[in-house]
Amino acid sequence: MVNLKLKELLEKKKISRYRLQLLTNLNYPRINQLYKNTAKNISFEELDILTTTLNCSISDLIEKKNSK
């Protein structure tokens, strides 16, 4: 299973979801999906926007967990 660590990154950087929306121009419902890990997919464009805005690498944003 692949998970986004967006919630942890935002908490670490003290950025709210609303602030992220303003910085990225992604809509709030989409940010909320990514934040809550309910999104079914993520585009390369979204990954680029998020990693650029949060000044992080893709590996900081995505983790793979072993599913049992």
BAGUVO-352532 format. One record per residue: residue number from 1; residue in one letter; x negated, z, y of N, C-alpha, C in turn. Coordinates in steps of 0.1 Angstrom, whole numbers. Layout:
N
SITE   resi   resn    n.c1    n.c3    n.c2   ca.c1   ca.c3   ca.c2    c.c1    c.c3    c.c2
SITE    NUM      A       X       Z       Y       X       Z       Y       X       Z       Y
...
***
This chain:
68
SITE   resi   resn    n.c1    n.c3    n.c2   ca.c1   ca.c3   ca.c2    c.c1    c.c3    c.c2
SITE      1      M      -8       0     -12       0       0       0      -9       0      12
SITE      2      V      -5      -8      22     -12      -9      35      -4      -1      45
SITE      3      N     -11       7      53      -5      15      64     -12      13      77
SITE      4      L      -4      13      88     -10      12     101     -13      27     105
SITE      5      K     -24      29     112     -27      42     117     -24      43     132
SITE      6      L     -14      35     137     -11      35     151      -8      48     157
SITE      7      K       0      56     149       4      69     154      -8      78     157
SITE      8      E     -17      78     147     -29      86     149     -38      82     160
SITE      9      L     -39      68     162     -47      63     172     -41      66     186
SITE     10      L     -28      65     187     -22      68     200     -23      83     203
SITE     11      E     -21      91     194     -23     106     196     -37     109     200
SITE     12      K     -47     103     193     -61     105     196     -64     101     211
SITE     13      K     -59      89     215     -62      84     228     -52      89     239
SITE     14      K     -42      97     235     -32     102     244     -25      91     251
SITE     15      I     -20      82     243     -12      71     249       2      71     242
SITE     16      S      12      71     250      26      71     245      29      57     241
SITE     17      R      40      56     233      45      43     228      50      35     241
SITE     18      Y      56      41     250      60      35     262      48      29     270
SITE     19      R      38      37     271      26      32     278      20      20     271
SITE     20      L      20      21     257      14      10     249      23      -3     252
SITE     21      Q      36      -1     253      44     -13     256      40     -19     269
SITE     22      L      38     -11     279      34     -16     292      20     -23     292
SITE     23      L      11     -18     284      -2     -23     283      -3     -36     275
SITE     24      T       6     -38     265       5     -49     256      16     -60     258
SITE     25      N      27     -56     265      38     -65     266      45     -68     252
SITE     26      L      42     -60     242      50     -60     230      63     -52     233
SITE     27      N      74     -56     227      86     -49     229      86     -35     222
SITE     28      Y      94     -26     228      93     -12     223      98     -11     209
SITE     29      P     109     -18     205     113     -17     191     102     -21     181
SITE     30      R      94     -32     185      83     -36     176      72     -25     175
SITE     31      I      69     -20     187      59      -9     187      64       3     179
SITE     32      N      76       6     179      82      17     172      81      14     157
SITE     33      Q      84       2     153      82      -2     138      68       0     134
SITE     34      L      59      -5     142      44      -3     138      40      12     138
SITE     35      Y      45      19     147      42      33     149      47      41     137
SITE     36      K      59      38     132      66      45     121      63      39     107
SITE     37      N      55      28     107      51      21      95      64      16      88
SITE     38      T      73      11      95      85       5      89      85     -10      90
SITE     39      A      74     -16      97      73     -30      98      69     -36      85
SITE     40      K      75     -48      82      72     -55      69      60     -63      70
SITE     41      N      56     -67      82      44     -75      84      38     -73      99
SITE     42      I      26     -78     101      20     -78     114      13     -91     116
SITE     43      S      14     -97     128       7    -110     130      -7    -108     135
SITE     44      F     -15    -118     133     -29    -118     138     -29    -115     154
SITE     45      E     -19    -121     160     -18    -120     175     -16    -105     178
SITE     46      E      -6     -98     171      -4     -84     173     -16     -76     170
SITE     47      L     -23     -79     159     -35     -72     156     -46     -73     168
SITE     48      D     -47     -85     173     -56     -88     183     -53     -80     196
SITE     49      I     -40     -80     200     -35     -73     211     -38     -58     210
SITE     50      L     -34     -53     198     -35     -38     196     -50     -34     196
SITE     51      T     -58     -41     189     -72     -37     188     -80     -39     201
SITE     52      T     -76     -49     209     -82     -51     222     -77     -40     232
SITE     53      T     -64     -37     232     -59     -27     241     -64     -13     238
SITE     54      L     -65     -10     225     -69       4     221     -84       5     219
SITE     55      N     -91      -6     221    -105      -7     220    -110      -1     206
SITE     56      C    -105      -7     196    -108      -3     182    -109     -15     173
SITE     57      S    -114     -12     161    -115     -23     151    -103     -23     143
SITE     58      I    -101     -34     135     -90     -35     126     -90     -24     116
SITE     59      S    -102     -20     111    -103     -10     101     -99       4     107
SITE     60      D    -100       5     120     -95      18     127     -80      18     127
SITE     61      L     -74       6     126     -59       5     127     -52       4     114
SITE     62      I     -59      -1     104     -52      -4      91     -60       4      80
SITE     63      E     -52      10      71     -58      16      59     -51      11      47
SITE     64      K     -58      11      36     -52       7      23     -52      20      15
SITE     65      K     -40      24      10     -38      35       1     -35      30     -13
SITE     66      N     -40      37     -22     -37      34     -36     -23      38     -39
SITE     67      S     -15      29     -45      -2      32     -49      -2      36     -63
SITE     68      K       6      46     -67       6      51     -81      19      47     -88
***
